[in-house]
Amino acid sequence: MNLMSLHRRQWMAASLGLLAPRASRAAAARIEILPEEPIGRISPDIYGHFTEHLGGCIYDGIWVGENSSIPNIGGIRKALVDNLKRIKPPVIRWPGGCFADSYNWRDGVGPRAARPRRTNFWANTEYVSKAPDGPYKYDPNHFGTNEFVRFCKLAGAEPYLAANLRSLKPLDFYEWIEYCNSPAGATTLADLRAAGGERNPFLVRFWGVGNESWGCGGNFTGDEYAIRRFVEWAPRFGVPLSFIASGPNVADYAWTRSFFSKLTEKSKSPLRTLYGAALHYYCGTTGKGDAVDFTADDWYALLSKATRMEELIRNHWQIMGEIDTEHHVKLIVDEWGAWHKTADIAPGYLFGYFPTLRDALVSGLTLDIFNRHADKVAMANAAQLVNNIHTSFIAHEDKFTVTPVFHVFEMYAAHQGGMSLRTEFLTPRLKPPSARGLASLSGSCSLHGARLVLSVVNADEKNAFETEIHVRGRRLSPISAAVLTSKDIHAHNSFDHPNALQPVEKKLAPAGDPYIYSFAPASVTRLEFDLT
């Protein structure tokens, strides 16, 4: 029996009265932090975001235009930039999504007035087709490569560009790299970049080779996905390019095995060309699919579905390792989140809704999973940044608000760059059948020198859990707590009530060993400690 199993058995025995309790009062749960068992450094890129020309994400969300009365920085919504900086965004993905594989990057460069209008990929969806004509239906291409890279610079993030593999050729991909990265004055495409206002190269490092190539990106099988034609001998201009392959659809393990087998059919050298393989998983919605109107059973069902991310990471990682035995290629979860059916912000805002506390807990559960698998996941991108799906921001004309998802990203930013530590949660399982055995408490822990950051989600919508927090071989000196919760699980921010749901921060008083903390019902909590 290993030491952790012994600790678990001892704690369970104590909870049944078979052993004397280790604390002065009985606790309902126990968290055991193991500093001697590091998992890996938590890449800041795990806290990335995703933007697509879908609904109101780009136009009115990010881009309002230079002549707009809405405060802007060269056409980019200023309130978005200012608030985005608060969550320290490391990387932002663009232009899609399914939109990417119908997009020609040349349409979005040069003078804006001369750029062509194109039918948006999403124009034929029932909701958009019935909406008034607008940029969500016919894209004016006013927001292109230069504008996106400038947006990233304003926010302090690196750009991640998704190339069109379905309907363009490898040469178009090479030339997009040349447009972005060739030295000033060195090539005709560098001159074109300068004509758009950016003389110096963008030095774009992250390049997605297609998107969802198993579906809207071409309906390829893993064997057919011809990534090598795009990445072999691509121009580099001294930039360490990180190519990201389109990966599987959720649990399509056969696709992962097929792609890696075909990629290495002649030799394993192509593995050195790849930085990562993308996994997409939306935990979807529950009940009637409304973002705000849902039952307690819907609450538990969605949170349980969110935790499937852990199974997907483990299984795909194992299959990748059968071929990539050194695990050179990492997992990139560049689309994830809850996805409700409602669209109630503005006409044309497909999938534009107000996220609730439920979506905040989905965020916490998912980010904790990424932290716990910091040795496997190198990047993740929540979908999407503004006005769409699992969004951090809502904007319409001069109205703007942050969402509960934003607050979780701000709370969890403290994990970025830390060392993920093995952490055991010894906690009851939730009883409602819709929870499917979901743990009442779960989370992750990171170490930053002598500072410890612990994030915990209490999925129980009714009950608090008094919990022992123990660090093996060390003592905890409590510093602070930030708690996002509400008595109403439907709580959310709106234009009329932008601060209806926000975290409460407080300093923590010194305490004994083990430290005991009560996690509020339906909450996301960040605790910080010094180790002594």
Steps between C-alpha positions, in 0.01 A plus 500: 500500500641841408515785748212691339275194516591462867411865566167455322413189701599669824283803421200286406543299818514820704183629333325178608620538857757221477795732564538810714446816288811699408335838556329664793161462329368254245538602135282382213790481254876504480746644249849350502768702316819313409793740438736212430288388203519778237306440180641769274511873441159651426547669165338844499374404152247270668313823579460596135193618308335454163337745259305419184295692245187354657203704617607816682847380600709705254272777378359704789680271744864575416478731198283813517688708243726800531218748444272347762370706792576195716839552668754312290868462429539512124159340455537240778258525793693662786293349783579153368875568489504657847314211662680231301830615648366417846495127423850497347409336168804308373374406154193565281391279210348635175318499250327174589352253541305384201534849356876446461471234230293728279719805562757645262747707699560725195143632534593660833812697403560827321280813516174419678286686248631273224453170681236264357173408675453125537218276615572387855530126560218520756260701278281200417422407859130549569552773759740712292307453174193657664697788651545837325795527264819582683866400538400172668339408166717683245848557636656833389850378593569821692653281772791314344850385585645842586201590718507166682872515574463857622214387726725229646778751564259736677383215723852366563431166327672299228303439178405147399391483135287215364575439132256390230581141409166402347471754218848650454834352399826464698645793302233730646602386847869562428423846367293587808803411711713716270254789528513482879863420568729608215733789593400856414568573133623147431207374293206632304270362769699687765433814300130414491507462878664841531239655272245385758683696769734233646856526368663264751434126486234354728717199597196274526605175664178295531346365178200268486499276194130499428213469747282200578631322193280204593193723439452855366873512419468244221338180635838328490586175669815499710685335209381760252591803707797621292681712754850427369436691175443811710776482760795353309745768390275785610686835507618585851689831488673409826169457686462169693169403341266284707268304270178367652324215324125469488418219740202279580134568557448439873550123558588396144803305613524321164561838331790578733659160445446518124652848467811426707551166324478654155718795598781266607448238229841564340687627805442665835676819396169684424425492872778756542312732268188509716453697820155371587183319399170676558213347698154660499240430766186698579311361795191640328187589686222321687122502526337737255837663427429840650804680643313651796185292546606156626424256782718363778522175304621698198762660726641166612477340156703776335768505769532123473537527121772763543716256698514265201788716382730306733415166341553642151842641587618176657378275219623709207833550676539125540429437132738777391767340720468166324661665197662814638674311780693807618182709503658773292153605380281656768123533528346834400137535611430799280121487524315425823207619709127471559280569198140604556240549227366841588587818312359798683749789481432648155373390157769308314690416820493125444568319832508834679371461855577599860704229681398421858662365815457155345736598217746638753518160668548332160796736453650418838457125457662511155793725587571282804513196272749675274710594805495140623626390158761770453741234373266426207310820414716780359224738391124542526264760352158565652232544237431779456637828629209739449129478415507131417469160668709472822579869501693721740352826368169627365485814285236665284542850361601713802404236757762273657534259791724221622350157571549242778736314263724809498510501880620140511778577251602797711502290817693216339761724336697453824576141385679611183862387488483311830597140564194278510504274805329167548199575716252246637140597573341262749140612475147357477335435166184689413177302529267638229486245212571777248837562671615149402732470798652846461734587788368771727842668510777500240782731402870550441805641673811681378824600668675834433816508709363491855151612391226241455187559288207263553182521292190304599156453343210398724246353260238444770235767445370480860770389742823653626790265577729555795831367381841416645780632279829327567841533335718198555818595686426873507280753679259746347490868579166630359508821299182567301185360346289593197154343477252512213155378607136594537189369674345492152666251263353699207685819601666685213614843393305706249522846346256628763673316786867463401616420855223260601752218534862565589756342733543608860859528618616490860808446711526177695580485871786279625390150591623163624621193318317362311328815378119474492297692245129488414431505127171672423229324297510548123833677510839551342768585757865601476709473817858624533748390766864537592681175571709478815 
